[in-house]
Amino acid sequence: MPSHSLKLVPRAIVLLAALSAAGLAIGGAISPDHQEFEATLHVPYRADATAIAEARSFTLRFEYPQVERTQTISWRLELLDPAGALVQRWYGVETLVKGEIAVQVDWAGRQAGMAAADGVYQVRLSASSADANGQLPSVGLMEDFVEASLSAAADDVIEQAWDMHVGVLTPPSMPAFKPLATASAARAGSGTAGAKPAQRKALAAPVSNGLPYTVYLGNLHSQTGHSDGGGIIGACTGENDPQSNMARGPKEAYLYAMQRGLDILVTSEHNHMFDGSTSTNTAQTPAYAKDLYKAGLAEAAAFNAANPSFLGVYGMEWGTISGGGHLNIFNSTDLLGWEYNAKNELLADTYTEKNIADKLYALMAQRGLVGQFNHPSSSGQYLVNNVAFGYTADGEKAMALCEVMNTPAFSNTINESDNGNSGYEGACKKALEAGFKVAFSTNQDNHCANWGASSTNRTGILIPSGVPLSKDAFIDALKARRVFATMDKTSQLVLTANGHLMGETFTNAGPLNLVANYAPGAGKAAATVKIYEGVPKRNGTVTEFSSTAVNNFTPALGNHFYYAKVTQTDGKILWSAPIWVNQVADTVAPQVSASVSGSSGLITLAADASDNVGVTRVDFSVDGALKGSSSQAPYALKLDSKLLANGGHALVATAYDAANNAGSSASVGFTVANVADVSGSVLVQSSGLVLNRSTQRFNGTITLTNQGGVALSGPLQLQLDGLPAGVSLFNATGTHAGSPYITATTGNLAAGASVSVPVSFSNPNKIAISYSSKIFSGSF
């Protein structure tokens, strides 16, 4: 059973050695970039099979790497029931200096002394750290001490929450949705799964559901020996000395990830480590740092050329955690940096001020660069005018992704079983509310040599089917925010609205049909589905809007964003990209034109109608009188011409939309020419019918008498024993060679007149007489 965790900053740091593997001196003092308080909450989504009732344990982990002063950790843990009411609250104070401590909190699975009611509960942690200064709470004052500490910490409080499944839940109703094609499935289907990498071909098969995209699964955050990654499995316990693992560089990372079924791997090297130091190597040359970055780009290009079914992306992780925040830049051909050597030479291609987010956004927007917020914190990072996640128009353009979850940076797991996930949904919500148009990504932040293999976390990238996998196609998908985040690489989640795909921004008037399209992997199912709503640039709170997959509603006027979140019965979560909707008042009337076909019998009244939002119905009026309506295209109505007098008439079609705006067609004239009434009756009598035993046929005469008041015009047709109406039974000589056959005369039959028809047939039951397509039936 997987558990979830949330960390403010997923980093552990080791002190750097004096020399790098390349023999270069590592200059400068130890960087304080990673001296950040970390808090992790583990919540089992389902109770263990051996647990009593719904009892389970929550694990809290606290860490403060490299901190020199003893810290007092104050924490509060709350359990909320499905209605949001408090079930239980726990408090604690811990003492920490360096290292890590773990606290276990047990819950008996009870609520108000009884077994907890069925439903989805939430476990919520708040934690802060402060210099101890010898202060600890007195006996009996634990709650007051913790509340005061959390209040004093204000923006530095770490807050996170995880859902928890209790009891039996009715599964949500999900719309039918076949999974989009995946590159791995296409390779398997083509028989190339076992082929050597260089022999594989880029595949992008057409997909179902009318969505012409293929899903490529990737890990968009990892490091290699070009910076502090590539650590040896089994011995990788913290940040590696920069460039101490050059033998495990980008090429090795791409091969490893490809062999484990990934379609895309991004190696995002720390931009300030290309000089070979976690701080600043003042003895380094600019050429060394710049050439290493160019070499990484070249390695990725060469690997992709040899393996077109896989995409290796070489980029950088820009910034520092302390006072800044990390972000990935996926498509820069230049190394960006701020460090200078002792000769005052920039150890990068392009100067960027350290941790100055707005100036970086401006450069990225100018150059068309695309970024991702990495393991973001809700406070203290990506500052603009001293505001965390401070919005700029350039930032909105440049930042396409927000990492909602990743696995531990120093996981040594190689079988995808690490479930110690760190979550950042709260910070990503803050970015969305600030006005950033970011989609969610789910990555692994591998620093060890297990690229893409620590967990099943993947980011799904939707690339148009038929378009080969390439860096350009990848970047285009990121710019379109056409991605979803998943902890389960076999499941998919795609949000649509009024024909628009997640990631899009559009203007809407009238109703919105918002649908969370979920395709579970084999044996998987949705336990809950939630739709979240927020308002860009409001800097408020994202709220749960709905717990159903299909939502038909009319949003309030203004800007909104929506995203879907599905939690599976195994506790794994998927996030769709948001969709951004500008809801406006619908003041535009539909446009409509009308037409008529036919002049007698059933005539067809038709309309061609369109609207900026959608047509709800079309009314058809003849000579100013409503004759009926149609609510689905093609808009049409059948009308009996007998309801109208012979002669000229006028049709007007009026189309309506959901806002009751109406648009009318021009008047269309048409003529009705009803056929004269031929109603009447025909008396059918037989005369002298004799059975010929040798031929087993009846021979004789049938007399037909027109008892109606209107003459019946020829030609005359007879049908016997169920032969099709209107099919002539006569040949050129007046006889039919088939069985039964009839000889007959043709011509008019005046009112009151009779005609005798010689016939020859076998075993008749009924006879039908046709004059000019008017059918009369009789039996004898």
N, C-alpha and C positions, 0 to 999 in steps of 0.2 A: 504494500500500500504506500503510494508516494506521499510525501509530506511537502509542505511549502515553507519557504523561508523568505524573509525580506531583510536586506542589508542596506544600510545607508551608503556605505562605500565598500565594495567587495575587494579589498586589497590586504595582503600581508606583505611585509617588507623584510628583507634581510640586509644587513650591512654589506656594502660593496667591498670587494677585494681591492688590493692596491693596484693590481695590474689586470688588464683585460686579456682575453685569450689571444688577441692580436699583438700583445706585448706593449700596448699603449698605456701611458700613465693616466690614471683616473684622478683628475684634479678637483679641487673645490671641496667644501664641506658637504656632509650628508644632507640631502634635500629633505626639507620638512613636508614635502608634498603629500606624503602618505600618512602623516600623523593625524588621523581622523578617527573619531569614535564610531564604532560599528555595533549595530544591534541586529540580531537575527531571531526571527520567530518561526518555529516549526509547528505546524498544525496538521495532524492527520485528518484528511478529508472524511474518511470513513473509519469507524471503530474497528479495531482488530477483531478477527473472528473469535479469538479466545477471551476477549474482554467481557466483563460482566455488564450486561445491558449496553449502554452507549458510553461507558467510562473510557477515558483516554487521557493521555499525558501530552502537555505542551512543553516544548523545550525552548528556553530563551538563552541565547549566546551573546556575550558582550566581549568586545575586543577593542584595544586602543594601541595599535602597533607603534613601537618606538617612543611612546610617551615616557617622559622621565619622572613626572610627578605622580604620586598616588592619586587615583581618581575615586570619587564617590559616584556610583551609578544608582540613580533612582528610577524605578520603573513601576508602571501600573498596567495590569492586564485585566481586560474586561471581556465578559461573555454576554452577547446580546441575543435575544430570541428572534424568531422569524419576523416579529412585529417591530423589532428594534428596541424592545424593553430590556433593561439590565437584568441578567440572571444571576451573575456572580462577579465579584471584583476581588482581585488580589493585589497586594502591594509588596514591594521589596526594595532593599538597599544593599548594594554590594560594594566591596572594595577591590579595586583593580589597579595593577601597575604592570604595563606591558602584557604579554601573553593573552590568554583567553580564559573566561570562566563560563560555565554553563549552569543554568538553573532549571529545574524541572517543576512544573506546576501540574498537579493532578486534579482532574474533574471526575466526579463520581457518576456523571450522566444523569443527574437529577435536577429538577427545577421545583422550587417551593416544596421540598420534601418528597416529591413524587417523581416518577420516571419522566424524563424530559419529553415534551410533546414532539411529534414528528415535524420536521421542517428543516430549513436551511438557517443555521446559526452563524454568527460572526464572532471571531476572536480578534480583539484589537489590543495592540501594544503601544504604549507611550513610554519613551525612555530618554534620559538626559544624563550628561556627564559633567562633573565639575571638580576642580581641585579639592581634595578632601579637607585640607587645613585642619585636620584633627576633629572635624565636626561629624558626628553621627547622631541619629535620632535617639531620644531618650525612650525608655520603655513606655509603651502605651501611646507614643506619639508618632508611630510609623506613618499612618495615613496623612497626618498633617505635614510631616516632613517631606514626603514624596510630592504631595500636591503643591507645596510651596516651591520645591525644587523645579518641578515641571513648569510652574508659572514663571519662575525667574528665568528659566532657559528660553522661554518664548519660542522664537523661530528655530532654535537649535534642537528642539525636541524631535526625536524620531518617532513618527507615527506610521503604522501600517496595520492592515487588517486582512484576514483570510476567512473565506467561507468554510463551513463545516456541515456535513450532511448527517442528520440525526433521524433515525427511524426509517419509515417507509414513505416515499414521495411518489406522487403521480408524475410520470414523465411528461415533459412538455410536448405539445403537438408541434411537429416540425413539418414544413412544406417538403414535398418530394423534390429532391435535388440530387442528381447524379454527379459524382465527383468530376471535376475538370481533369483532362488528361495530364499526366505527369511525364516528365522526361524519362524517369527511371522505368515507368511502365512501358513507354514507347520503345526503349532499348530492349527490355525483356521480350516484348512482343515481336521485335524484329530479329530476335535471335542473336543480338550483339552483346548481351550481358556478359558472356564469357570471353568476348574478344579482347585482344590486347588494346590498351587505351588508345594507341595511335591509329587503330583500325576502326574505331567507332566513328559514327557519323552523327552530326547534330540532328536531332529529331524533334519535331514539333507537330504532333498530330492534331487534326480538328477535334473540337470538344463538343460536349452536349450542352443542353440548357440554353442554347442560343448565345452563349458567351464564348467568343472565338479566342480563347486564351489557353496556354499551356502553363502548368505550374512547375517552377524550378525551385527546389528546396536548398536553402543555403544557411551557412553560419557567417554572419557579417561582422564578426569581431574576434580577432585572434592575433597573437604575436608570434614571431619566430626569432631565430638567433640574430636577426638584423637589429633587434632591440633587446628586450628583456625576456623573450620567450624561448621556446624550444627546449625547455628543461627535460632532463632524462626521466622517463616514467619510473616511479618508485623512489626517486631521489628529489623530486620537484616539490618543495615545500614552501617556496616563496619566490619573490621576484629574483630573477637571475641577473647576474652581472651583465650589463649591456654588451652584446656581441661576444659573449663567452661561449655561445653555442652556434657559431656560424655554420657548422656542419649540418645543422638542422634549420636551414633557411627556407625561403618561400617555395622553392622547387620541391623540397621534401614535404612541405606542408600540403601543397596542392595534390601531390601523388597520394599521400596518406588519406586525405579527405575524399578524393575520387574513389579510391579503392574501398572506402566504407560507404559508398552510395550517395554522397553529397553531389549536388549539381554545381554549387557555387561555394567558394571559400574566399573570404576577405581576410588578408593579412594586413592588419592596421598597426604599423610600428609607431612607437612613441616618437613624436617629432623631435623632442629635445634630447634623444639618446643616440642620434646618428653620429655624434662626436665620440661615442664610446663611453659616456658617463651618464649617470642618473642626475647629476648636477651639471656642472660645466667643466669640460676638459680644456683648460686655457692653452694647453700645448698642442691642440689639434689644429689641422689645416682645414680650410673651407672645402678644398677639393675632396678630401676624404669623405666628409659628410654628404656632399652633393653627389659624388660618384656612387656612393653606396645606395642612395635613394634611386638614382638612375639605373643601377644594376638590378634593383628589385623590380622596377617597372619592366626591364628587359627580360628578366626571368619569367615573369607572369606572361608576357606576350609570347615568348618562345614556347612555354608550356601549353598555352591555349592553341597555338598553331598546330602543335603535335597532337592535341587532344580536344577536338572541336565539340565534343559532347559535354565538356566540363569548362567552367569559367573560374580562373584564378584572378582575383583582383588585388592589386598591390596599392595600398594607400597609407594614410597616417592617422594616428590617434593624437590629436592636437590638444595642448593645454596641460594643466596640472590639476589635481584634485583640490588641493588647498587653495582657497580663494579664487577658484576658477571653474574647474569641471572639465572632464574629458569629452571630446567629440571626435567622431570619425569624419574624415574627408576622403571620399571614394575615388575622385577623378582628377586629382591635381598632378600635373606633370612637373611641378616645382616643389621642392622641399620648403616648407614655411617654418620660420623659427625666429628666435629672439636672442640666442646666445652668441657671444663674441669671444674670440680667443685673446691671448695676451697682446697680440698685434692689432687689436681692435678690428679684426676681420669677422664678418658675419659667417657663422657656421650653418648656413642655409642658402637657398637661392633667393628667397623673398623674405624681407623682414616683416614680422607681425609682432605687435606688442603682446607680451605675456598676459594671458587671461583677460584681455580687453575684447569682450565678445562683440560689441557693436562694430568695431573697426574690422574685425575678422569677417563678420557677416557681409560688410560692404565689399570687401575684397572677393569673397566667395560669389556674391551676386554678380559682380562685375565680370568675373571669369567663368560663370556658369558652373561653379563647383557645387557639389551636393553633399550634405552632411547628415550625421546621426548623433543625437544626444546619447552618450554612453553612461550606463548606470547612474542616472541623474539623481541628484538630491533636490528636495523641494525648497531648500534654502541654501544661501551661500554660494551658489554656482550660477554661471552664465549671467553675470551681473551687467546690467545696463542702467546707468544712473543709480547705482547701488541697489537695484531691484533685481531679485533672482528671477530668471527667465524674463528679463526685461525685453519687451517687444520692439522690434524694428521691422520696417517693410522689407529690408534686405534679409533679415533673419527669417521672415516668413517664406521668402523665395528660396533661400539656400538650404534651410534645415527641413529635410523630408521625412526623417525617421526619429522615433524616440524608443529607446530600448526599454521595453516593459518588463523584461526578465532575462537573467542569464544564470548559468551554473557557476559554482565557485571557480575563481580565476586559477587556482592552483590544484584543481582536481586532477588526480592521477587515473581516473576511471577510463577504461578503454572499451567498455561494452554497453555504453549509453544508459547505465543504471544509476548514475548520480542524481539524487532527487533533492539535493540541498540548494534549491533554486533561490536566487535573490530577486525580489520584485520591486518595480519602480512605477507602478501604475499611478500612484498618487502624484508623483512628480510629473509624469506625462500628462495627466489631467490638468495640472497647473500650466503646463506649456500650451495646451489646447485652449484653456480659458484666457491665457495671455494673448492669444491670436496666432500662434504658430500653427501652420497646417502640417502636422506630423502624423504619420501612420505608425503603428506599433511594429516593432521587430522583437524577435526572441532569439537570443544568441548564447554563446558559451564562454566568450572571453578567455579562450585557451591560452595559458602561458606555458603549459607543459606540452610535450610532443604528442598530444592526443587530439589533434585538430578535428573538431566535429564529432568526436567519439565519446565525450563525457556524458551526454544525455540525448534524449530524443527531441530537444528543443530545435526548432527550425523557423526560419523566416521564409514564407512562401512568396515567390516573385511571379507575377502574372505577365507573361510575354505573349504578344499576339501569335496565334498558331500559324505555322509556316515561316515565321521569322527566325532565322538561326540564332542560337545562343551566342551572344557577343557582349563585350563591355558596353558598347553603345546601346544595345537593346536593354541591358541591365540598368544603365543610367536613366534611360527613357522611362522605364517602369518605376524607378524610384521617384523621378520628377513628377510622375502622374500619381504617386502614392498608391500604386496598384499592388499592394502587398497585404498579407495577413500574418499574424504571429501565432505560433502553435507550440504547445508542449508535446504534442503527439504528431509525429511526422507522417502518420497515415490518415489523418483527418484534415478537413478543409472547412473554412468559413468565409463566405462571400456575402457582403451586404449590398443590396440593390434598393433603388428608390425611383419609382416612376420611369423605369427604363435606364436609369443612370447607375454606374458602377461605383463601388466604394473608391474613395480617393478623389472623386469629382467634386467640383463646386458648380452649382447651377441655381438659377432663379426659378422659383415655383409659385404658382398662383392656384389656389384651390386645394383639394385633398392631396395627401401624400401617402403613397403605398410603400411602406418601409418593410423589407423582408430580410430576415437573417437566414441565409441559405447554408445549411450545414450538411456536410457529407462525412459521416463517421467512417473510420477505418473498420476493418473486420473485427467483430465482437465488441465494438464500442457503441455507446449511445449517449445522448444528452441527458444530464440530470437536471440542469437548469439552463435557461437562456435569459439574458438580460439585455435590454437596450438602454444605453446611457445618452443623456442629452446635456448639452452645454451651450454657452453663448460666447463666441470668440471676442476677445478684447474686453470682456466684462470683468475678468480677474475675479470671478466668483467661484461657485461650487458646481462641479459636475454632479448631476443627480440621476438616479435610476428612473427611467421613464416608463418602462414596460417590462413585464416578465413573459411576454409572448413573442413568438418568432415573426408573426405577420401582424402588421399594424397599419390600419387605415384611419387617418385623422387629418385634420387641417391645422398646421402649426400656427402659432401666433405670428403676427407680422414681425419681420426682422430677420436677423442672421441666427442660424443654429448650426450645431454639428451633432451628429449621432454616430454611435458605434455599437457594435454587437459584441457580446461576451458569452461564450458557451462553456460551461463546466461539464465535463463528462462524468459518467458514473465512476470512473477510476480516479477522479480528482484532477485530471489534467485539463488545462484551460486553453481556449483559443480566443483570440481577439481579432475582429475585423479591422480594417482601416476605417477611419471615420468617413462620413460623407457630409459635405457642407452645403447647407440649403439657405438661400436668401428668399424668405417668404414675402410675397408682395400681394397687395389687393388685386383681385381679378376684375378689371374694368373693361376687358376686351370681349366684344361679342363674337360669337362664332360666325364664320362665313359659310354660305350654303347656296347651292344651285339646284334646280329641280328639273325633272323630265318625266314624260308620260309615254308609255308604249301600249299599243292596242286601242281599238275603238269599240269593241263589243265583247261580250262575255266577261272574263276577268281581265281587267286592265291593270297595269302596274304603274303605281306612283312611286318615283324614286328621287333620292336626294344625294348629293355629294357634299358632305359637311366636314369642316375642320375648325380647330380652336387652338389657341395658344396653351391651354391647359388640357382640355378634353371635352368632347361633346357627350352630354348625358342622354339626350333624346331629340328626335325630330318629329314635329307635328305636321300633318298633311291636311290642308284645307282646300275645298273645292267651292268656288263661288262664295267664299267667306264662311263656309260651314266646315267645322272640324270633322274629318272622316276617320281619323285614327292616328296612331303614333308608332314609331320604331325606336328602340333604345340601343340597337347594336348595328354596327356597320357590317355589310352595306345596308344603308337605311332605305327601306322599301315597304310598300303597302299594296296588297291586292284588293281591288274594289270591283264589285259586280256592276257592270255597266247598266243593268236594269234599274239601279238606284238613281240613275241620272236620265234626264230626258234626252232624246235625240237632239243633236245640234252642238253648238259651241259652248265650252266651259273654260274656266281659268283655275289653275293650280298654283298655290303658294305653299312652300315648305319653310317652316320656322325651326331653327336649331337652338338648343339651350345648353349652357354649361352648368357646372356645379354651383356657381355663384348666381345662377338664374339670369345671367346675361343672355339676351335673345338676339338672333340675327335672322332676317327673313330673305328668301330668295326673290328674284324678280318674278312677276306673274308669267306663267307659261300657259298659253292657250292650247286646247286640244278639242277634238270633235268626237262625239258619241254617235254611233250608227247601229242601234240595236236591230237584230234580225227579227223579221215578223214571227209572231208566235205560231208555232206549228203543233201546239198541244192538241191532243185528240186521242182516239182509241181505234184500234184495229181489231176486228173480230176475225179470229182464225178458225176455220172449219175444214174438216177433212171430208173427202168424198171418194168412195170406192177404193179405199186403200186395201190392197190385197197382198198377202205374203207369197212371194215366189220361193217355194221350198228348195228349189235347186240352187238358187243364188242367195237365199236367206236375206232377201231385200224386200222392202215394202215399195209397191208401185201404186200410183194413183194420182189424185189431184187434191191440192189445198186451195181453198177459197179464202181470199182476203177481202174484208169489207171495211171501208173507211167510214167509221162512225163519228168522226170529228167534223167540225164545221169549216175546216180549212183544207184546201187541196194539198196533197202530198206530191212533191215533184220527184222524178226519177233521178238517177237510175235506181232500180229496185235491187236490193240485196237481201238474201236470206241466209241465216246461219243456223246450223243444227248441232246438237250434241256438244255445245261449248266451244265451237270454233271461234277464233277471235273476231270481235266486232269490227265492222268496216273492211273486212277482207273479202274481196270478190271471189265467188265460187264458180265463176263462169269462164269458159275459154272462148275461142273465136266462134265456135259452133253453138254456143249456148249450153254446153254441157261441161261437166268437171270429171276428170279421170279418177280423182281420188275417192275416198270413202269417208263420210257419205257424199253423194253428189246430188246436185239439184239442177233441173232445167227450169228456166223461168223466162218471163217476158219482162221487158223494161218499159218505162214510160211513166206518165203521171197518173195519179189516182185521185179523181175528183171527190169532193165531199159526197158521201152517200153511195159512191160507186163501188163495184166489186171487181175482182180479177181472179181468174182461176189459173193456178200454176201447177203444171205437171211436175211431179217429183219422184225421185227414186232414192231410198236411203235405208239404213239399217238401224233398228232399235232407237228411234228418236225419243227424247224426253221433253225437250223444249225447242221452240222455234222463235227466232228473233227476226224482225223485219226492219230494214233500214231504208228510209227515204232521205236523201241529202243529209246524212249523218244523224238524223233523228231516229232513235231506236225505240221500237215497240216490241213487247214480248208476249207470247202466248203459249199455251200448252194444249195438248190433245192426247 
